[in-house]
Amino acid sequence: ADEGVMPQTREHMEICQLLKVKKGVVALTKIDLVDDPDWLEMVKEDVADFLVGTFLENAAIIPLSAATGEGIDDFKKALTQLIEEVEPRSPEGPFRLSVDRVFTMRGFGTVVTGTSISGRLHIGSPVIVYPSGHKTKVRGIQVHNEEVEEVLPGQRTAINLQSTERALIQRGNVVATPGSLIPNHMVDVHLELLASAPRVLKSRAKIRFHTGTSEYLATIVLLDKEELKPGEKAFAQIRIDEPVAVLRADRFVIRSYSPVLTIGGGSILHPLPHKHKGHDKRNAAKKLETLLGGDEASIILWHILDAGWGGVSEQELRIRANVSTKVFDKSLQQFISQKRAILYDKENRRLVHPEVMGKLKGMILDSLSDYHRRFPLKTGPPKEELAARLPKP
């Protein structure tokens, strides 16, 4: 209240916009430092003008003081009302928690804290710490300092991990259901450069990549242009210095390498992409349009095609697509029965796209024709030799 909207407030507001926060309430703090009622009204008007066009445009603005307690009850009421309007997250799917704090408690061992992103977690459940792959079990769970048997999405959570050294976990790691994530050094994204960004963003620029509670140094490669102007959007591949464990539709924020300033953000489209090079980059950008605007069924089929003739396991396909279990199971069953996907390895549940299979058959026939042309008296090449003549998947 004594200073009005400051640069940090603007940056935090932009981050909330990039993360697609939908609702909120505005705390106009430190009113105990303001003696003039007219000044307070002017600041409220300034804040209201600042919020025009944002998700907080019609939010309540509550003047309050932490020092005197004035307005705190009104603020609590506004929060309570807001909470009643929030749609609960579905507990379906794997459990994920992005670690924001890790410490050791005497008699208990290692404890991690964070806000659960998805799924359910019970005492005794096995979990993996990503990206390291450390396997452990849940020894105890607390929500708001109370011991509980189960944690649901969106809850502030402390998890006591069994037989785990403090040094094995750090802020930014993800505690998750085993087999639910695959760490990778690259992600394909849809990126928005803030209109307030001080300069254009050039392809191959060094950035700071933030997702969950993690921060990584990375290089951004624009796929459909060489530079991005403030306020523009583009498809890009972010190449990260360390492995990151994320899923499709996770939000991210990027900050400039130096000076450290929030410049943009967006949505992760593909958590396990190939490295896009040369002329392939523009083609990759066109393909990513399906992941940006397609329905869940088309996203599943897209990933089967994208996997190439190396195929993809059903488990990896679930991770790549990150759609609801019900939609995934129904869509995959339909694709297989309609021969839009080929289950070529039933034991390991591996799939390949029929278009890819057709190209592979063509390559095999071409290779056999070439062999028989060069060795007309032989019956045919050994399977191993034929496989060696084909490009690697």
VMD Tcl script that draws the C-alpha trace (Angstrom):
set ca {
  {0.00 0.00 0.00}
  {2.88 2.42 0.66}
  {4.64 1.73 -2.69}
  {1.99 0.51 -5.16}
  {2.76 -1.92 -7.99}
  {6.52 -2.60 -8.04}
  {8.70 -4.38 -10.66}
  {8.74 -7.64 -8.68}
  {4.93 -7.61 -8.55}
  {4.82 -7.24 -12.33}
  {7.26 -10.12 -12.83}
  {5.33 -12.39 -10.46}
  {2.09 -11.53 -12.23}
  {3.63 -12.45 -15.59}
  {4.82 -15.77 -14.16}
  {1.29 -16.53 -12.88}
  {-0.04 -15.77 -16.38}
  {2.55 -18.06 -17.99}
  {1.68 -20.86 -15.55}
  {-2.02 -20.45 -16.45}
  {-3.14 -19.73 -12.89}
  {-6.93 -19.31 -13.13}
  {-8.06 -17.66 -9.90}
  {-6.71 -15.60 -7.04}
  {-7.27 -12.86 -4.50}
  {-5.20 -9.67 -4.11}
  {-3.64 -8.75 -0.78}
  {-2.92 -5.02 -0.54}
  {-0.42 -5.21 2.33}
  {1.20 -2.78 4.79}
  {-1.80 -0.46 5.15}
  {-0.45 0.39 8.62}
  {2.24 2.46 6.83}
  {-0.37 4.62 5.07}
  {-2.07 7.44 7.00}
  {-3.90 9.06 4.10}
  {-7.19 7.29 3.07}
  {-7.07 9.04 -0.32}
  {-3.64 7.56 -0.97}
  {-4.99 4.07 -0.16}
  {-7.87 4.52 -2.60}
  {-5.46 5.74 -5.28}
  {-3.26 2.68 -4.81}
  {-6.32 0.38 -5.04}
  {-7.24 2.03 -8.34}
  {-3.65 1.64 -9.55}
  {-3.72 -2.07 -8.70}
  {-7.12 -2.52 -10.40}
  {-5.80 -0.86 -13.57}
  {-2.72 -3.10 -13.48}
  {-4.92 -6.24 -13.28}
  {-7.05 -5.40 -16.34}
  {-6.75 -8.21 -18.91}
  {-5.37 -10.73 -16.39}
  {-7.00 -13.61 -14.50}
  {-7.23 -11.27 -11.48}
  {-9.17 -8.56 -13.31}
  {-12.32 -9.11 -11.23}
  {-10.63 -10.49 -8.11}
  {-11.22 -9.03 -4.67}
  {-8.59 -6.52 -3.50}
  {-8.28 -6.81 0.29}
  {-6.38 -4.07 2.19}
  {-4.66 -5.60 5.23}
  {-1.83 -5.31 7.72}
  {0.16 -8.24 9.08}
  {1.44 -5.92 11.83}
  {-1.95 -4.84 13.24}
  {-4.16 -7.68 11.99}
  {-6.53 -5.27 10.23}
  {-8.19 -6.87 7.20}
  {-6.86 -10.37 7.98}
  {-10.32 -11.79 8.70}
  {-11.67 -10.36 5.44}
  {-8.72 -11.88 3.60}
  {-9.40 -15.31 5.16}
  {-13.05 -15.12 4.13}
  {-12.07 -14.24 0.55}
  {-9.63 -17.17 0.47}
  {-12.24 -19.56 1.87}
  {-14.72 -18.53 -0.80}
  {-12.09 -18.92 -3.49}
  {-11.17 -22.42 -2.28}
  {-14.82 -23.49 -2.53}
  {-14.80 -22.45 -6.20}
  {-11.65 -24.38 -7.10}
  {-12.23 -27.63 -8.99}
  {-10.44 -30.54 -7.26}
  {-7.77 -32.26 -9.29}
  {-8.40 -35.84 -10.37}
  {-6.48 -38.38 -8.25}
  {-6.16 -40.59 -11.32}
  {-2.76 -41.41 -12.74}
  {0.74 -41.67 -11.27}
  {1.75 -39.75 -8.15}
  {4.16 -36.83 -8.64}
  {5.64 -34.37 -6.17}
  {8.22 -31.75 -7.09}
  {10.62 -31.40 -4.15}
  {11.10 -27.89 -2.80}
  {12.80 -28.82 0.49}
  {14.73 -31.81 1.82}
  {16.05 -32.30 5.36}
  {16.86 -34.94 7.97}
  {14.88 -35.48 11.18}
  {16.46 -37.38 14.05}
  {14.71 -40.70 14.50}
  {12.91 -40.44 11.16}
  {15.55 -39.95 8.48}
  {15.13 -38.04 5.22}
  {12.01 -35.93 4.67}
  {11.01 -34.16 1.45}
  {8.33 -31.50 1.12}
  {6.37 -30.11 -1.80}
  {2.89 -29.81 -3.29}
  {1.60 -33.03 -4.84}
  {0.92 -32.60 -8.56}
  {-1.13 -35.69 -9.37}
  {-2.16 -39.17 -8.23}
  {-2.48 -40.71 -4.77}
  {0.23 -41.79 -2.35}
  {-0.07 -44.17 0.61}
  {2.25 -45.16 3.46}
  {4.31 -48.12 2.26}
  {4.02 -47.16 -1.41}
  {7.18 -47.63 -3.51}
  {8.47 -44.45 -5.16}
  {11.39 -43.37 -7.33}
  {13.32 -40.12 -7.04}
  {13.78 -38.70 -10.54}
  {16.01 -38.05 -12.42}
  {18.52 -40.08 -10.35}
  {16.35 -43.21 -10.33}
  {16.83 -43.84 -6.60}
  {14.26 -46.39 -5.38}
  {12.70 -46.10 -1.94}
  {9.44 -46.47 0.02}
  {7.15 -44.09 1.88}
  {7.67 -44.41 5.62}
  {5.28 -41.66 6.70}
  {3.15 -38.79 5.32}
  {2.12 -35.47 6.83}
  {-0.27 -32.86 5.46}
  {-0.17 -29.53 7.32}
  {1.74 -31.15 10.23}
  {-0.85 -33.91 10.67}
  {-0.03 -37.56 10.00}
  {-2.19 -39.08 7.27}
  {-2.45 -42.43 5.49}
  {-2.98 -40.94 2.03}
  {-2.17 -37.76 0.11}
  {-4.22 -36.38 -2.80}
  {-3.34 -33.96 -5.64}
  {-2.81 -30.32 -4.67}
  {-2.02 -31.00 -1.02}
  {1.00 -29.53 0.74}
  {2.89 -32.67 1.71}
  {5.86 -33.91 3.74}
  {7.05 -37.44 2.93}
  {9.39 -39.46 5.13}
  {11.43 -41.71 2.84}
  {12.74 -45.07 3.99}
  {16.52 -45.80 4.01}
  {17.39 -42.73 1.92}
  {20.41 -40.51 2.49}
  {19.89 -36.76 2.46}
  {22.61 -36.35 -0.19}
  {20.64 -38.45 -2.71}
  {17.87 -35.85 -3.08}
  {17.88 -32.15 -3.87}
  {15.41 -29.38 -4.61}
  {13.92 -29.81 -8.08}
  {13.89 -33.63 -7.96}
  {10.56 -35.38 -8.48}
  {9.24 -38.12 -6.18}
  {6.92 -40.25 -8.28}
  {5.29 -43.62 -8.91}
  {7.86 -46.12 -10.31}
  {7.95 -46.19 -14.11}
  {5.89 -43.01 -14.51}
  {8.69 -40.78 -15.83}
  {11.70 -41.00 -18.15}
  {14.44 -38.38 -17.61}
  {15.70 -36.68 -20.76}
  {17.98 -33.79 -21.78}
  {15.53 -32.36 -24.33}
  {11.90 -31.25 -24.46}
  {9.79 -29.87 -27.32}
  {7.69 -26.91 -26.24}
  {5.29 -24.18 -27.30}
  {6.87 -20.94 -26.15}
  {5.51 -17.44 -25.55}
  {7.99 -14.57 -25.27}
  {6.60 -11.91 -22.94}
  {5.69 -8.56 -24.50}
  {7.80 -7.00 -21.73}
  {10.93 -8.96 -22.74}
  {13.74 -6.44 -23.26}
  {15.01 -7.92 -26.53}
  {14.41 -10.55 -29.20}
  {15.17 -14.15 -28.31}
  {17.59 -15.70 -30.79}
  {17.78 -19.39 -31.59}
  {20.53 -21.18 -29.61}
  {20.46 -18.57 -26.84}
  {21.45 -19.69 -23.33}
  {18.54 -19.53 -20.89}
  {17.45 -20.61 -17.41}
  {14.71 -23.23 -17.61}
  {12.26 -23.52 -14.69}
  {9.67 -26.26 -14.27}
  {8.16 -27.61 -11.05}
  {10.69 -26.55 -8.43}
  {13.75 -27.06 -10.63}
  {16.06 -24.64 -12.39}
  {18.43 -25.71 -15.16}
  {20.78 -24.01 -17.58}
  {19.67 -24.76 -21.13}
  {19.92 -23.81 -24.80}
  {16.77 -22.90 -26.68}
  {16.50 -23.91 -30.35}
  {13.66 -22.22 -32.24}
  {12.13 -24.60 -34.80}
  {10.15 -22.38 -37.16}
  {12.16 -19.13 -37.05}
  {15.60 -17.80 -36.16}
  {14.47 -15.24 -33.61}
  {11.38 -14.48 -31.56}
  {10.18 -10.93 -30.98}
  {8.58 -9.83 -27.67}
  {4.92 -10.90 -27.61}
  {5.38 -13.65 -30.24}
  {4.91 -17.42 -29.90}
  {6.82 -20.30 -31.46}
  {7.64 -23.99 -31.32}
  {11.05 -24.73 -29.83}
  {13.29 -27.47 -28.53}
  {14.94 -26.82 -25.18}
  {18.22 -28.68 -24.69}
  {18.99 -28.92 -20.99}
  {22.38 -29.31 -19.36}
  {21.02 -31.94 -16.93}
  {18.29 -34.60 -17.33}
  {14.78 -33.43 -16.44}
  {11.72 -35.58 -15.66}
  {8.54 -33.95 -17.00}
  {5.30 -34.82 -18.79}
  {3.29 -33.36 -21.64}
  {1.23 -30.31 -20.61}
  {3.57 -29.37 -17.74}
  {4.09 -25.60 -17.62}
  {7.50 -23.96 -17.62}
  {9.08 -20.51 -17.33}
  {12.31 -19.28 -18.93}
  {14.56 -16.52 -17.65}
  {17.44 -14.83 -19.43}
  {20.90 -16.12 -18.60}
  {22.17 -12.68 -17.59}
  {20.73 -10.49 -16.23}
  {18.36 -12.98 -14.60}
  {14.93 -11.81 -15.75}
  {11.71 -13.66 -16.60}
  {11.25 -13.45 -20.37}
  {8.74 -16.15 -21.27}
  {7.26 -19.58 -20.75}
  {4.75 -22.04 -22.07}
  {3.74 -25.68 -22.24}
  {5.77 -28.86 -22.71}
  {4.52 -30.75 -25.77}
  {6.93 -33.70 -26.03}
  {9.00 -34.93 -23.06}
  {11.10 -37.40 -25.10}
  {11.80 -35.88 -28.53}
  {14.48 -36.61 -31.09}
  {17.12 -33.94 -31.67}
  {15.89 -31.68 -34.45}
  {18.55 -30.59 -36.94}
  {18.80 -28.50 -40.10}
  {15.80 -28.65 -42.43}
  {14.10 -31.11 -40.07}
  {13.36 -28.26 -37.64}
  {10.57 -26.65 -39.68}
  {9.04 -30.04 -40.38}
  {9.16 -30.80 -36.63}
  {7.37 -27.51 -35.87}
  {4.50 -28.48 -38.21}
  {4.17 -31.89 -36.57}
  {4.02 -30.33 -33.11}
  {0.80 -28.52 -34.05}
  {-1.05 -31.80 -33.39}
  {0.36 -31.97 -29.86}
  {-0.63 -28.34 -29.25}
  {-4.22 -28.48 -30.49}
  {-5.11 -32.14 -31.05}
  {-7.44 -34.25 -28.93}
  {-6.09 -36.98 -26.64}
  {-6.71 -39.82 -29.09}
  {-4.84 -38.06 -31.91}
  {-1.95 -37.34 -29.52}
  {-1.63 -41.06 -28.72}
  {-1.57 -41.99 -32.43}
  {0.90 -39.16 -33.13}
  {3.38 -40.68 -30.69}
  {3.08 -44.16 -32.20}
  {3.97 -42.66 -35.58}
  {6.73 -40.47 -34.09}
  {8.41 -43.51 -32.50}
  {9.42 -44.74 -35.97}
  {10.12 -48.34 -36.85}
  {11.88 -48.93 -33.56}
  {8.37 -48.92 -32.14}
  {7.27 -47.87 -28.68}
  {6.24 -49.84 -25.61}
  {2.79 -49.30 -24.17}
  {4.36 -48.04 -20.92}
  {6.52 -45.45 -22.70}
  {3.54 -44.44 -24.83}
  {1.59 -43.65 -21.65}
  {4.43 -41.41 -20.49}
  {4.79 -39.69 -23.87}
  {1.07 -38.99 -24.30}
  {0.17 -38.25 -20.65}
  {-3.59 -38.63 -21.13}
  {-6.18 -40.09 -18.76}
  {-5.99 -43.86 -18.23}
  {-9.56 -44.33 -19.42}
  {-8.98 -42.46 -22.69}
  {-5.63 -44.19 -23.26}
  {-6.95 -47.74 -22.80}
  {-10.06 -47.14 -24.93}
  {-8.17 -45.35 -27.73}
  {-5.37 -47.90 -27.91}
  {-7.81 -50.81 -28.06}
  {-9.64 -49.08 -30.93}
  {-6.42 -48.31 -32.81}
  {-5.27 -51.94 -32.62}
  {-8.67 -53.37 -33.65}
  {-8.91 -50.87 -36.55}
  {-5.29 -51.67 -37.56}
  {-4.30 -48.01 -37.08}
  {-1.62 -49.34 -34.73}
  {0.16 -52.69 -34.95}
  {0.91 -54.63 -31.77}
  {3.93 -56.48 -33.17}
  {5.27 -57.77 -29.82}
  {2.42 -58.95 -27.58}
  {4.68 -60.17 -24.79}
  {6.40 -56.80 -24.33}
  {3.40 -54.78 -25.56}
  {5.29 -52.91 -28.29}
  {3.55 -50.97 -31.04}
  {4.38 -49.58 -34.45}
  {2.39 -47.39 -36.83}
  {1.15 -49.11 -40.05}
  {2.59 -46.27 -42.15}
  {6.00 -46.95 -40.63}
  {5.56 -50.70 -41.11}
  {4.76 -50.10 -44.79}
  {7.97 -48.11 -45.28}
  {9.96 -50.82 -43.47}
  {8.50 -53.50 -45.76}
  {9.48 -51.38 -48.76}
  {13.07 -51.05 -47.51}
  {13.30 -54.81 -46.92}
  {11.97 -55.62 -50.41}
  {14.36 -53.10 -52.00}
  {17.26 -54.62 -50.07}
  {16.26 -58.15 -51.12}
  {15.92 -57.10 -54.77}
  {19.37 -55.55 -54.67}
  {20.82 -58.70 -53.09}
  {19.29 -61.01 -55.70}
  {20.46 -58.73 -58.51}
  {24.03 -58.95 -57.23}
  {23.88 -62.65 -56.22}
  {21.36 -64.31 -58.59}
  {22.44 -67.85 -57.70}
  {21.95 -67.51 -53.94}
  {18.65 -68.23 -52.21}
  {18.79 -65.06 -50.14}
  {20.71 -63.24 -47.40}
  {20.82 -64.38 -43.77}
  {18.44 -62.46 -41.51}
  {21.36 -60.89 -39.64}
  {22.85 -59.53 -42.87}
  {19.47 -58.19 -43.98}
  {19.00 -56.43 -40.63}
  {22.47 -54.90 -40.86}
  {21.62 -53.40 -44.28}
  {18.66 -51.48 -42.84}
  {19.02 -48.09 -41.07}
  {19.11 -48.25 -37.29}
  {15.79 -47.44 -35.54}
}
mol new
graphics top color blue
foreach p $ca { graphics top sphere $p radius 0.5 }
foreach p [lrange $ca 0 end-1] q [lrange $ca 1 end] { graphics top cylinder $p $q radius 0.2 }
display resetview
